[in-house]
Amino acid sequence: MRRGVRVVHADRAVVAVSKPLGMLTQADRSGDTCALEWTREWIRIDRNKPGRAFVGMVHRLDRGTSGLLLFACTSRAASRLSMAFRTRAVHKEYFTVVHGKMEASEGTLRHVIARQSKEQKLRGPSRSVVLERLDPTSAVATQGDGQ
């Protein structure tokens, strides 16, 4: 099992996993360990399940992001959680450390999340609040829908 990953909550329907920075949420061509398969193995061992345990991925975090991932342990839970994320019934908060001094204590952030050909895709706006000012960085909390 990979270091830095841990289960923070588990019940019959869901498993909440703390995903470290650098870990994939789901497998890609790299063959690197991903949170989905890590969780599947954790369920197999913890619940003494033979074979391949069902794990439903209902949302993702980028490889360069650490945070909580919620996995469904049943198809019913997967369906309900997917609907909750799709309809934005799930409240998400993001905490970021930014380089540089944030002049305002709160406001709206507009930031680049991906490069698509020659254009840049913008995420936002996100309502943000500075939590703490450090030198030379600021810790910022944003609330958003992840879109």
Secondary structure by P-SEA (a helix, b strand, c coil): cccccccccccccbbbbbccccccccccccccccaaaaaaaaaaaaaccccbbbbbbccccccccbbbbbbbccaaaaaaaaaaaaaccbbbbbbbbbcccccccbbbbbbbccccccbbbbccccccccccccccbbbbbbbcccc
